[in-house]
Amino acid sequence: MLLEPSASFEALQRDFRWEIPADFNIGRAVCDDWARRDPQRICLEHFSPDGRHLSLTYGALAAQSSAFAHALVSLGVEPGDRVALLLPQCFETVIAHLAIYKMGAIALPLALLFGEEALEYRLSNAGATVVVTNAFGLSRLAPIRARLDGLRHVVSIDPADAPVRSFATLVEQHPDSFDIVASGPDDPALMIYTSGTTGAPKGALHGHRVLAGHMPGFQLAHDFPPQPDDRMWTPSDWAWAGGLLNALLPSLLLGIPVVSSPAQKFDAHMAFRIMAEMKVRNAFIPPTALRLLAAVEQPRQHYDLVLRSIGSAGESLGRETYEWVKTALGIVPNEFYGQTECNFVLSSAAHLGVSKAGFIGKSVPGHRVAIIDEAGHELPAGETGQVAIARPDPVMLLGYWQNPEATSAKFVGDWMKTGDLGRQDEEGYVQFFGRDDDVITSSGYRIGPAEIEDCLISHPAVRLAAVIGKPDALRTEIVKAFVVLQAGFSGSEALASDVRDWVKHRLSMHEYPREVAFVEELPLTTSGKVIRRLLRDREVALSSG
């Protein structure tokens, strides 16, 4: 399941074969195997703003996760039960994850940023029997606890009154060795709800194989790790597939220490401080976070950075951000692509010469990605269609939780539809245009928002931007931009006109935003993606009103 370093991307694609053990358990693979070989090896480090950083070894991680696996069994959790994790980046999050995998239950990571309705929906839909959380999570759960009939136990990593149970006490009370259940690649291990950019969230159920399936892409995006002194950090919530499967678990599998940091609203200077102080060599940083980092001028002069690789995914990186990372950080960022249902299937690999601004990359060895039409037929190079992944594929979901109709609708023949529009060039590079339902139809043109948004953020006054199609009687839709300004700028008609002209002159006459709205913030999912649906819904409501 690992790539052998090669001088040729084409050779890797040609020669790679999946070899996933018949007995594969994520808990054993990322922890206990290392604990047996090198128990004193550091696996986790936690950044503390006061400078008193913490660390944990593989031996300690194995012992504590085994003890918590026993604790879950003592609470009546059985293989296949769903155990929710409502936690920030911290050691306990990893301990709980591995305990769940070891005893055969299904981990259900949830973001602390979720509101009451979002939490209640996911916990109820999944039928979670246990929630592991902290004091903040307890405050989120309190108003909905009585309505969660299937929830039997709540465990807190912070002090709490009964009937909430103490995480530390449960770990202390149980043995530190555990007979890991026999599990195969296809046995359920993990369920992550879709981010909800369109429609109701659905639980994407994954088998233990999902981690193995991520390894080739992870190796490409970070130039064949592990290398000496490699250390991983991501600002992404570990409750998101990006933070968990693009950074945390693959790093642990390869013996790379992972840096965690306290939950906070993203701050560019703090992010640079974390990377400098913790000697981070490898980072997974989504495009929105990279754009926010760009607000710091000449970061290498102010921070002692030792970065050697940056991977980015979750939305289109764009040429402007790509070039900023190259210039300001001295690193060619490796953009990659996937979604909750089937992740890390396209990637750049700058060290192998696979990198092109404005393009995601090529199919990762072991995965087959194509552009298809609505009937599931592959389209030739240069034609726009839907990005699709061929099955079987180890990163592909087992199915949507208790939703066979949605699972079936996700496929056309042996292609899993992503709902994302793109095109492939003659060299095999894939260009991403945006979700199919984000595409704007204006005066007969089909316009993807990503390229316009990328152009907008290159304007010196623009910090973040989102583009939607606003209903229009004449043109069907017009392009409308929602813009968050850089500090020191104020919204005005003169600035709106300048922004329109900026896009008109840099893209095309039919793609510029005919309307520009200046806003304080954009609606984002917990993974940092713009929820364009909310912006569209607001415009529809205003038009009908």
C-alpha positions, 0 to 999 in steps of 0.5 A: 500500500506504500509507494516505492520512491521513483524518478518517474510518476508514470512508472509509479502509475504503471507499476503500483498494485494494492497490497492491503493485508487481509487482517488490517486494523487502523488502531494496530497499523498506526500505533501498536505496530510502532509501539512494539518496535520503538515504544519510546518514539514520539508520535504526538506533540501538542503546542501550548501558547505558554511554551510548555509543549507536551509530547506522547510516545507510541508506547504510551499511546498504545497503552492508553488506547488499549485501556480506553478500548476496555473501558468502551467494552465495559460501557456496553459498546459492541463491534459496529456501534457508533462512538462519537468524538466531539473533541479538538486537536488533543492527545485524547482525540487520538487515544479515543479514535484508536480505542474505537478501531481496536475494539471494532466499533465505528468512530464518528468524528464531529466538529465542536463548531457544530450547532445544536441542530447539526449535532442532534441530526448527526448523533440521531442519524448515526445512532451514537451510543457514546459521546467523548467530548470536553467541557465545551462539547458538554455545553453543546450537548446539554440542550439536546441530550434528552432527545438522543434516545440511543445515547447511553453514555457521555465521557468527558476529558474535562472535569464534569459531574455525574452521570458524565464519566471521566475519560482519565478515570476510565483509562486508569481503571482498565488494563493497558493491553487489549486483544485487537478484534480481527478486522479486514479492510472492508470492515466498518471503521469510520463514518464522516458526514458530508460537509453539507455544501448541498443537501442534508449531510449524509454519513459516509461509512468507510472501512479500515482500508480507507487509511491504506488507500490514502497512503500513495497520495500522502506520499506524493504530496509530501515528497516520499515521507518519512524523511529525517526530522519530518513533523506534520501539522494541520490547522484543519479540524481532525473531525474533518476527513482532511485533518484526519485522513490527509494528515493525522493518521497517515503520519502516524502510520509512517512514524511521523510525529503529529503536532496538535494545537488548541482550537481557535479561530484561524490566526495567520501569525499564530499559525506561523508561530506554531510551525516555527516553534514546533519545527514543522516540516510537513503541513496540510493547509487548505486553500482558504488558510493559505490565503489568510497566511498571505496577509503576513508579509515576508514570513520567512524573515519573521519566522524560523520556518523549516517547512519542506512540504505543503499539501493543500485540498478542500477547494480550488487552490488557484494560480494566485495562491499557488504562486504566493506559496512558491514565492513567500514560502519557497515551496511548491505546494502540492494540490490534491483532490478528493471528497468525504466519500472518496478522498486523495485520488488526484495529486500534484507531485512537484518533486516528480515534475507533476505540478501545474498552476491552476490544475489539481494534478494527475491520478494518484497511483492505485486510483483511476480518475476520469471526466465523464458525461451524464451517461457515464461515458469518458470524455476526451481531453479538453472537454468539460464534464464530471470528475469521477472515480472508478470502483473498486477503490480502497478510499471509496465509501462502503456506502451512505449510512442507512441510505441505499438510495443515495448510495446507488445514486452516487454511481453510474456504472462503475464510476462514482460521481463526485458532483464536481466539474472539471476537464482533463488535458492531454497530459492527464492534468485535471482542472477543477471548476467547482461543484456541478450545482455551483456552476453559473449559467449566464447568457448561455455560458456555463461559468465555474466560480473557482476561477473567478474567486481566484481572480478576485483574491488577487485584487489587493483589497480582497481577502476572501471571496465567494461567487454565485449565480443570482437569478436574472430574468434576462440572462438566467443568472448573473455572476454575483461576488461576495467579498471580505476586504483586507484590513484598511479597505472600506466597501464603496461603489468605486471599489466595487467598480474596480473589483468588477473591472479587475475580473473583467480585464483578467478573465473575460467579459462574460465572467466578471461579477455584475454585482459585488457585495461587501460582507464581514464574513462568508458562511463556511463549513467546519472544514473551511469550504464556502457554503455557496448554497446559503448565499444562493438561498439568500438571493433567491429569498430576496428576489422573491420577496 
